Structure formats: C-alpha cells, structure tokens
Amino acid sequence: MRRRAADFRRPPRRRFSVWIWVLLGLLLFCTAGFILLVLKQNQEYQDLAQHPTLVRNGGTLQSAQNKLNLTKETTTSNSYARQLLDQMTLAKAYIVIAKEHNNHHLAWELASKIRSCQFLLSKAAMRDSPMTQNEAEPLIKSLSTLIFKAQDAHYDIATTIMTMKSHIQALEERANAATVQSTFFGQLAAESVPKNLHCVNLKLLASWLTMKELHEVTNETKNSPRLVDNNLYHFCVFSDNLLAVSAVVNSTISNTDHPKQLVFHIVTNEPNYGAMQAWFVSNDFKGSTIEVQKVEDFTWLNASYSPIVKKLTETDFQGYYIEGSKDLNNEPKFENPKYLSLLNHLRFYIPEIYPHLEKVVFLDDDVIVQKDLTPLFSLDLHGNVNGAVETCLEAFHRFYKYFNFTNPVLSSKFDPQACGWAFGLNVFDLVAWRNANVTDVYHYWQEQNSDGSLWKLGTLPAGLLAFYGRTEPLDRRWHVLGLGYDVNIDNRLIESAAVVHFNGNLKPWLKFGIGRYKPLWERYVNQTHPYLVDCVTK
C-alpha cells in the first residue's frame, strides 16, 4: 500500500508529562479535603443547634441556642407545653359540664389547676427556655387525675360532645346575631348625614331664603337654551346629598378639556332644593351649565301613572322601613330606607324628565370621575338603549342571584346565567329608549312584582329586566366598583378607571369610610369654602 506524503501524515500522539499528573492528583486531593471539611462543619453546626451548649462570653455563661419560641414549642407533639395545653382544653370543657351538673367543687379544682398551668407557661415564656420535666410532670399528673375524676362522675365523652355541640351552636347563633347587628348599625350610620354636612345645608338654605339675587340667576338658568342643546354633553344626577353631588360635578369638570360644553341636570327633593340651588349658583364651575330641579315638581309622576309611585305610597310598604321588618331572614340591606325615596327610581323616567334630549350619561352621587367622559357620547351602542359595565366576573352577579327563577314568568323569558351590569355610570340613548318603550317594560315588571315574588328590593333587578337585550357592554375601565366595601382593589385598576364607584356602606364622606380611598373623593371637595370651614371648626 502506498504511504502518504510526510505533509499528510497524522501527527504523533503526545503524552502528558509526569509533573502534570502529579499536579492533577494534588488538585483532586485538595478538593476532596475541602468538601469533607465543609461537611464536618455543617454537621457540627446542626449538632450545636439540636444540643445547645453553654459558651463563655466575657465571664458570663450564655446559651448558644436562640430564644424560646413558645408558639413553635406548643405545636411540637412531644413537648410538655403541648401536653399541658391539650389537658387545659379538656379541663375547660369539663368545667362547663361540671357547673351544669352543680358540681362546683370539681369545677373549682379544675379551674385552679388551669391557672397553675397558665402560670407555668408564662414563666417558661418569660425566661426564654422550655419547661423541664420536673416542672411539668406534677401538673400533668394532677390534672390527669382530675380529668379521670370528671369521667368517673359520668361526664363521659358522649356527654362532653353533646354539651360542647350545644355550646358551639349557641356561640354560632350569637356570632350571627352580632354580624346582623353590626351590618344594621353600619347601614344606619351610612344613611345618616354627618353634622358638619347638615350644618352646611342649613347655612346654604338660609342664604337661599335671604339672597334674592340667587333666585334671579336660577331663573336665567331655567330658561337657558343650553339645557336642550343636543350638541352639548348632558349628565344627570339624582340625589339629596349636596357635597356628594358637588364632588361628582367637580370631578367631571376637572377632567375634561372643554368644561363649557358640559350640562348637568340635577334633581333633588324639596328639603334640599334651596341649599342645592344656593351652592351651585354661588360657586364657580368653569362655565358649565348646572340645572337643579326638585322631584315634587314632576306632577305627572303620580300613582296613576307609575306602579312604583303607587307602591311607595302604600302604608304597608312604608311601615316595612319605618317600623322594621319582622322577618328575621331578610337581609338588612333590603331594609334600607333609601328605597322609599323616589329619587332612587327617577333613572327609569329620564326620557320623560328630559323630553328634548337624545343622549345622556347617568351618574350616581357616590362616584368620582377621573378621566374625560365626553368620548362616551360618541360610542356606538349598536342600537341598544343602555351602555354599562358588566359585573359578571363574579358568580353572584348572574341573573339567578337576583331573581326567583322558580317563577315561570321569569324562567320562560330570561337566562338564569345572563350577565348582570351596574348602575352608577350609564350611557342612555334616549331615542332608542323611546322607540323601545323601555319605561313601559319597567312598569310591566313592577306590576308583576307587586307582591315581591320575583325579586326583593332595589332598582337594579328592575333595570336588569327592563334593559334585558338592550344593554351594550362597556370596557371595564370605564367604571370600577367596590370602593365602599372592598379594601383590596388593585391600585392599577383604580388609576386606570374613568369612574370609581363608592358603592357600599363605607361612603367617603363618613368617618368610617375606607381611608385608603378617601383622598380620591376629598380632592374634589372645596375644603376652603367658608361654610365648610365654619361648620367643621365649630
């Protein structure tokens, strides 16, 4: 076979020198030694943690172990503290049973031993070291003897279980009663007007009665053509809360580029009409138009026309709120006297109140506007009447949570899984409303529910039925709810919201409102107004 030329031959294999092999051996030996040293130190540290020794530091003996963690000690199954706590729990149960059987001497003995156990546990906690066998054993034995004595007195396990079960049931009933009472008191506080706000109303009412120039400005506003100009942006608010409405108006104006193109239609009641007029006439709202009316002037809205007005005037219906419901199964929120106010139901009569308008944005009085709302007027509702944010991300906002679907009138026409939506920020196409006769649909369902068999109280269930199939879902960022009860709303969600809603009892103008959200509302209240300053300071 022919050999390759010298240039193409494979180079000869090189061998490692003896010194390289020696160095590699030494490196491996050092590595192994280092690993063994680390393992040994780790083992010594673990032994020290499990068996603490006393080390000398500056002539004083100190424990190498950390301070005693009594909580961890009581959760360890073989610790003396855990044994004492278990026996104390059983002894407390036998004290209750012994007292019920008039065996007061045994109850006293058990209580005495329990106090001794508590003293020993506190002593161990104070000195930061676990209790010893010599300390715990006498108490454990004596307490065990008393427990056996209780068992010999026919306080067997079955008796203990039955007695404790009855006590648990009694505690549950007390807890439920306390919860209902707490809800009732919270709701009662939410319905009340703080003294300083009431003071402002009285001062404004005095101004309205004495300053005739306020009446002249009001008459000019009533005749303004801007109130019926559909080229402007119209908002409506129905409320008897002066500062709440003012915050809604201020926040809406502050977050728009053209406040002079905004028109606010406010409806209140007779007692608050003068104060409301005086406030909005005497303060500057950047050129926007503000109309204030009182619901008592809507003479067409009477019992012969509206089923809800007829219901509100019924003696039994009023007594339900004035005297309170006798049905203990009723939720307290359904006994809120706000349902007696016609202002709460005016949202279903907006086309009749404003017959010349074509589109309005409805705002509740417990909302704050954070972004420009004028783009809502150019939204395409696709022929629907109502634009609203859906709330069915939570299961309890489905239709079946609002209505009694055992009634065939409902079950044959509505989907129990249909998605609910929220009042508070709503875009209403009044032309489509009138064409669909939505108010007549609302009247029909109010008549069907005259006996309260379809749903309980509130305006939302009636709205869900009246606008069923006529509601256009809006982006969730337009309307964020829950600031009146939920303390854990994501800050990013609040910051991105066009409108935040303080629905719930914890309103921002109340002292017990959620402090985290209060600044969102307070920044739109004129804190420097003389009446406010005077009422707060005095």
C-alpha positions in Angstrom: 0.0 0.0 0.0 1.3 3.4 -0.9 2.3 5.6 2.1 1.1 9.2 2.4 3.4 12.1 1.9 5.0 13.5 5.0 2.9 16.6 5.0 -0.3 14.5 5.1 0.6 12.0 7.9 -1.2 12.0 11.3 0.9 13.8 13.9 2.3 11.6 16.6 0.3 11.4 19.9 1.7 13.5 22.7 2.0 12.0 26.2 1.4 14.0 29.4 4.5 14.5 31.5 4.8 13.1 35.0 4.5 16.6 36.5 1.1 17.2 35.0 -0.2 14.0 36.5 1.2 14.9 39.9 -0.4 18.4 39.8 -3.8 16.9 38.9 -3.6 14.4 41.7 -2.8 17.2 44.2 -5.8 19.3 43.0 -8.2 16.4 43.4 -6.9 15.7 46.8 -7.3 19.3 48.0 -10.9 19.4 46.5 -11.9 16.3 48.4 -10.4 17.6 51.6 -12.2 20.9 51.3 -15.6 19.1 50.8 -15.0 16.9 53.8 -14.1 19.9 55.9 -17.3 21.7 54.9 -19.5 18.7 55.6 -17.9 18.3 59.0 -18.5 21.9 60.0 -22.1 21.7 58.8 -22.6 18.6 61.0 -21.1 20.3 64.0 -23.4 23.3 63.5 -26.5 21.0 63.3 -25.4 19.2 66.5 -25.0 22.6 68.2 -28.5 23.7 67.2 -30.0 20.4 68.4 -28.0 20.2 71.7 -27.1 23.7 72.8 -24.1 24.1 74.9 -23.1 26.9 77.2 -20.3 29.0 75.9 -18.3 31.5 78.0 -18.6 35.1 76.8 -16.9 37.8 78.9 -17.1 35.7 82.1 -20.9 35.1 81.6 -22.5 31.8 80.5 -24.8 32.3 77.6 -26.9 29.8 75.7 -25.8 29.1 72.1 -29.5 28.5 71.2 -31.8 31.3 70.1 -34.6 32.4 72.4 -37.5 30.1 73.1 -40.3 30.2 70.5 -43.3 29.3 72.6 -45.7 29.1 69.6 -43.4 26.6 68.0 -43.0 24.8 71.3 -46.7 24.3 71.8 -47.1 22.8 68.3 -44.5 20.2 68.9 -46.3 16.9 69.8 -43.8 15.7 72.4 -43.2 19.0 74.3 -44.5 19.5 77.8 -46.1 22.7 76.8 -48.2 21.0 74.2 -49.3 18.3 76.7 -50.3 21.0 79.2 -52.3 22.9 76.6 -54.2 19.8 75.5 -55.1 18.9 79.1 -56.2 22.5 79.8 -58.5 22.4 76.8 -60.1 19.2 78.0 -60.3 20.6 81.6 -62.1 23.7 80.4 -64.7 21.6 78.7 -65.3 19.6 81.9 -65.6 22.8 83.9 -68.6 23.7 81.8 -70.2 20.3 82.3 -69.4 20.2 86.0 -71.1 23.6 86.5 -74.2 22.4 84.6 -74.4 19.4 87.0 -73.9 21.7 90.1 -70.5 20.0 90.9 -68.9 23.3 91.8 -66.1 21.8 93.8 -64.8 19.8 90.9 -65.1 22.9 88.7 -63.1 24.9 91.2 -60.4 22.3 91.3 -60.1 22.2 87.5 -60.0 26.0 87.3 -57.3 26.1 89.9 -55.1 23.6 88.0 -55.7 25.5 84.8 -54.4 28.7 86.5 -51.3 26.8 87.6 -50.7 25.6 84.1 -51.1 29.1 82.7 -48.6 30.4 85.3 -46.1 27.8 84.4 -46.4 28.5 80.7 -46.0 32.2 81.2 -43.0 31.6 83.5 -41.3 29.5 80.7 -42.0 32.2 78.2 -40.5 34.9 80.4 -37.3 33.1 81.0 -37.0 32.1 77.3 -36.3 28.4 77.9 -38.6 25.3 77.6 -40.1 23.9 80.8 -38.5 20.9 82.3 -39.9 17.5 83.2 -39.7 18.2 86.9 -41.8 21.3 86.4 -44.5 19.9 84.1 -44.9 16.3 85.4 -46.6 17.2 88.7 -49.2 19.4 87.0 -49.8 16.9 84.2 -50.4 14.1 86.7 -52.7 16.1 88.9 -54.7 17.4 86.0 -55.0 13.9 84.6 -56.3 12.7 88.0 -59.0 15.4 88.0 -60.0 14.6 84.4 -60.4 10.9 85.3 -62.4 12.1 88.3 -64.7 14.0 86.0 -65.1 10.9 83.8 -66.0 8.8 86.8 -68.7 11.4 87.6 -70.4 10.2 84.4 -69.0 13.1 82.3 -68.2 10.6 79.5 -67.1 11.5 76.0 -70.6 11.3 74.6 -71.9 13.8 77.2 -68.9 16.1 76.6 -69.5 16.0 72.8 -73.2 16.8 73.2 -72.6 19.6 75.7 -69.8 21.2 73.6 -72.0 20.9 70.5 -74.8 22.8 72.1 -72.3 25.5 73.3 -70.9 25.7 69.7 -74.4 26.2 68.3 -75.2 28.9 70.9 -71.9 30.7 70.0 -72.7 30.4 66.3 -76.2 32.0 66.9 -74.6 34.8 69.0 -72.0 35.4 66.2 -74.7 35.5 63.6 -76.7 37.9 65.7 -73.7 40.1 66.2 -73.0 40.1 62.4 -76.6 41.1 61.6 -76.4 43.8 64.3 -73.1 45.1 63.0 -74.5 45.3 59.5 -77.6 47.1 60.7 -75.6 49.7 62.6 -73.2 50.2 59.7 -76.1 50.7 57.4 -77.8 53.1 59.9 -74.6 55.1 60.0 -74.3 55.1 56.2 -77.8 56.5 55.9 -77.2 59.4 58.3 -75.8 62.8 57.4 -72.8 64.0 59.3 -73.4 67.0 61.5 -71.0 69.2 59.6 -72.7 68.4 56.2 -76.1 69.1 57.8 -74.7 72.4 59.1 -73.6 73.4 55.5 -77.1 72.6 54.2 -78.7 74.9 56.9 -76.3 77.8 56.1 -77.0 77.4 52.4 -80.7 77.3 52.9 -80.5 80.5 54.9 -78.6 82.1 52.0 -81.3 80.9 49.6 -84.1 82.4 51.6 -82.4 85.8 52.2 -80.5 86.5 49.0 -82.9 87.3 46.2 -80.1 87.6 43.6 -79.7 83.8 43.8 -83.2 83.4 42.6 -82.6 85.7 39.6 -79.6 83.6 38.5 -81.6 80.4 38.9 -84.4 81.8 36.7 -81.9 82.6 34.0 -80.5 79.1 34.1 -84.0 77.5 33.8 -84.6 79.4 30.5 -81.2 78.7 29.0 -81.2 77.1 25.6 -78.2 75.1 26.5 -80.4 72.8 28.6 -81.9 71.3 25.4 -78.9 71.6 23.1 -78.0 68.1 21.9 -74.7 69.3 20.6 -73.5 69.6 24.2 -72.7 66.8 26.7 -75.5 66.2 29.2 -75.1 64.5 32.6 -77.8 63.7 35.1 -77.5 63.1 38.8 -80.4 62.4 41.2 -79.6 62.9 44.9 -80.3 64.7 48.1 -76.6 64.8 49.2 -75.2 68.2 48.5 -71.5 67.6 48.9 -71.7 64.2 47.1 -73.3 65.8 44.0 -70.8 68.7 44.2 -67.9 66.2 44.1 -69.4 64.4 41.1 -69.8 67.7 39.2 -66.3 69.0 40.2 -64.5 65.7 39.2 -66.3 65.6 35.9 -65.4 69.2 35.1 -61.8 68.9 36.3 -61.1 66.0 33.9 -62.4 67.4 30.7 -60.8 69.8 28.2 -63.9 71.8 27.4 -66.0 72.3 30.6 -68.2 74.9 29.0 -69.7 72.2 26.8 -70.9 70.2 29.8 -74.5 70.5 31.1 -75.5 68.9 34.4 -79.1 68.1 35.2 -79.6 67.6 39.0 -82.8 66.5 40.6 -83.2 66.6 44.4 -86.1 66.9 46.9 -87.9 69.8 48.5 -85.9 69.9 51.8 -82.6 70.1 49.9 -83.7 72.2 46.9 -82.8 75.6 48.3 -79.4 74.5 49.6 -78.6 72.8 46.4 -79.5 75.9 44.3 -77.6 78.2 46.5 -74.4 76.1 46.3 -74.4 75.7 42.5 -75.3 79.3 41.8 -72.8 80.8 44.2 -69.8 78.7 43.2 -67.7 78.6 40.0 -67.9 75.5 37.9 -65.7 76.7 35.0 -68.6 77.9 32.8 -70.5 74.6 32.7 -74.3 74.8 33.0 -76.0 73.3 36.0 -79.7 72.9 36.3 -81.3 71.9 39.7 -84.9 70.7 39.9 -87.0 69.1 42.7 -88.9 65.9 42.2 -92.0 67.3 43.8 -92.5 69.5 40.6 -92.9 66.3 38.5 -96.7 66.2 38.9 -97.1 63.8 36.0 -95.1 61.2 38.1 -98.0 60.0 40.2 -99.6 56.8 41.4 -102.0 56.6 38.5 -99.0 56.6 36.0 -96.2 54.8 37.9 -96.6 51.5 39.7 -93.5 52.3 41.8 -95.0 55.6 43.0 -98.2 53.8 43.9 -96.1 51.2 45.9 -94.1 53.9 47.6 -97.3 55.5 49.0 -98.7 52.2 50.4 -98.9 52.2 54.2 -97.5 48.6 54.5 -94.6 49.4 52.3 -93.6 52.5 54.3 -94.1 50.6 57.6 -91.7 48.0 56.4 -88.9 50.6 56.7 -90.2 52.8 59.4 -91.1 50.0 61.9 -88.7 47.4 60.5 -89.3 44.0 59.0 -90.4 41.2 61.3 -88.9 38.6 59.1 -85.5 37.7 60.6 -84.4 36.0 57.3 -84.4 39.3 55.5 -81.0 40.7 54.7 -80.5 44.1 56.4 -79.5 45.8 53.2 -83.0 45.2 51.8 -84.4 47.3 54.7 -82.6 50.4 53.6 -85.0 53.4 53.7 -83.4 54.8 50.6 -85.9 52.6 48.7 -88.6 54.9 50.0 -87.1 57.8 48.1 -88.5 58.5 44.6 -85.1 59.9 43.7 -83.8 56.4 43.7 -86.3 55.4 40.9 -86.0 58.5 38.7 -83.4 56.8 36.5 -86.3 54.9 34.8 -88.0 58.2 33.8 -85.2 60.1 32.2 -86.8 60.4 28.7 -89.9 61.9 30.3 -87.9 64.3 32.5 -85.8 65.5 29.6 -88.0 65.0 26.5 -85.8 67.1 24.2 -82.5 65.3 24.9 -81.2 62.4 22.7 -78.3 61.0 24.8 -77.3 61.4 28.5 -74.8 60.0 30.9 -76.3 59.0 34.2 -74.0 59.2 37.3 -74.7 58.1 40.8 -73.9 60.5 43.6 -71.2 58.2 45.1 -68.9 58.2 42.1 -65.8 60.2 41.3 -64.8 60.9 37.7 -61.1 60.6 36.9 -61.0 60.9 33.1 -62.8 62.7 30.4 -66.3 61.2 29.9 -67.1 63.1 26.6 -66.0 60.1 24.5 -68.9 58.1 25.9 -71.3 60.3 23.8 -69.6 59.1 20.6 -69.7 55.4 21.5 -71.7 53.2 19.1 -74.3 51.3 21.3 -75.3 49.2 18.2 -78.9 50.1 18.6 -79.0 49.4 22.3 -80.6 51.7 24.9 -78.1 51.3 27.8 -74.3 51.3 27.8 -73.0 49.8 31.1 -70.1 47.8 32.5 -70.9 44.2 33.2 -70.2 42.7 36.6 -70.5 39.0 36.0 -66.8 38.4 36.5 -68.1 37.3 39.9 -70.6 34.4 40.2 -73.1 36.3 42.4 -73.7 38.9 39.6 -75.5 36.4 37.4 -79.3 36.8 37.0 -80.1 33.7 39.1 -78.6 35.6 42.2 -81.1 38.5 41.8 -84.3 36.7 40.8 -86.7 33.9 41.8 -86.4 31.6 38.8 -88.9 29.2 40.3 -91.5 31.6 38.9 -92.4 30.5 35.4 -92.9 34.1 34.3 -89.1 34.7 34.7 -87.8 31.3 33.8 -89.6 31.3 30.4 -88.2 34.6 29.3 -84.7 35.1 30.9 -81.5 33.2 31.1 -80.5 32.5 34.7 -76.8 32.7 33.7 -77.2 36.1 32.0 -74.7 38.6 33.0 -75.5 41.5 35.3 -74.3 45.0 34.9 -74.0 48.1 37.2 -75.8 51.4 37.7 -73.6 54.3 38.5 -72.2 55.1 35.1 -74.6 54.5 32.3 -74.9 55.9 28.7 -78.6 56.1 27.7 -79.7 56.6 24.1 -83.0 58.3 24.8 -84.1 58.0 21.2 -83.7 54.2 21.3 -85.3 54.2 24.8 -88.5 55.9 23.5 -88.7 53.7 20.4 -88.4 50.5 22.6 -90.8 51.8 25.3 -88.4 50.8 28.0 -90.4 52.7 30.6 -93.5 50.7 29.8 -91.4 47.5 30.1 -90.2 48.7 33.5 -93.8 49.4 34.6 -94.9 45.9 33.4 -92.3 44.1 35.6 -93.0 46.3 38.6 -96.7 45.3 38.4 -95.7 41.6 38.0 -93.6 42.0 41.2 -96.2 43.8 43.2 -96.1 41.0 45.8 -92.3 40.8 45.8 -92.3 37.2 44.4 -89.9 37.9 41.5 -87.2 39.8 43.3 -86.6 41.7 46.6 -86.0 45.4 46.7 -83.7 47.8 44.8 -83.5 49.4 41.4 -81.0 47.1 39.8 -83.2 44.0 39.4 -85.9 46.0 37.7 -83.3 47.6 35.5 -81.9 44.2 34.5 -85.3 43.1 33.3 -86.2 46.4 31.6 -82.9 46.7 29.7 -82.6 42.9 29.0 -81.3 42.5 25.5 -80.9 46.3 25.2 -77.6 46.8 27.0 -74.2 47.3 25.3 -71.2 46.2 27.5 -68.6 48.9 28.0 -64.9 48.5 28.7 -64.4 47.6 32.3 -62.0 50.6 32.8 -64.9 53.0 32.4 -66.4 52.0 35.7 -64.6 50.4 38.7 -66.9 49.5 41.6 -66.4 48.4 45.2 -64.7 51.3 46.9 -67.4 51.4 49.5 -66.7 47.9 50.8 -63.7 46.3 49.3 -60.3 47.3 50.8 -58.2 45.2 48.4 -58.8 46.8 45.0 -55.7 46.9 42.9 -54.2 50.4 42.7 -53.5 49.9 39.0 -57.2 49.2 38.4 -58.2 52.4 40.3 -55.7 54.5 38.4 -56.8 53.3 35.0 -60.5 53.8 35.8 -62.5 56.6 34.2 -65.0 56.5 37.1 -64.6 54.9 40.6 -67.7 54.0 42.5 -68.0 54.0 46.3 -70.9 51.6 46.3 -71.5 50.1 49.7 -71.9 51.5 53.2 -68.4 52.9 53.6 -69.0 56.2 51.9 -66.1 58.6 51.6 -67.9 61.4 53.4 -68.4 59.3 56.5 -65.8 59.0 59.3 -65.7 55.2 58.9 -65.1 55.3 55.1 -62.1 53.4 53.8 -59.2 55.7 54.5 -57.2 54.4 51.5 -59.8 55.7 49.1 -60.9 58.9 50.8 -58.4 61.1 49.1 -59.9 60.2 45.7 -63.1 61.9 46.9 -61.8 64.7 49.1 -59.7 66.3 46.4 -62.9 67.3 44.6 -64.5 68.9 47.7 -64.0 72.6 48.1 -62.4 72.4 51.6 -61.8 76.2 51.7 -65.4 77.2 51.3 -66.4 79.5 54.2 -69.4 77.4 55.1 -67.4 74.2 55.2 -64.6 75.8 57.2 -67.1 77.3 59.7 -69.1 74.0 60.1 -66.0 71.8 60.5 -64.3 74.1 63.1 -67.4 74.8 65.1 
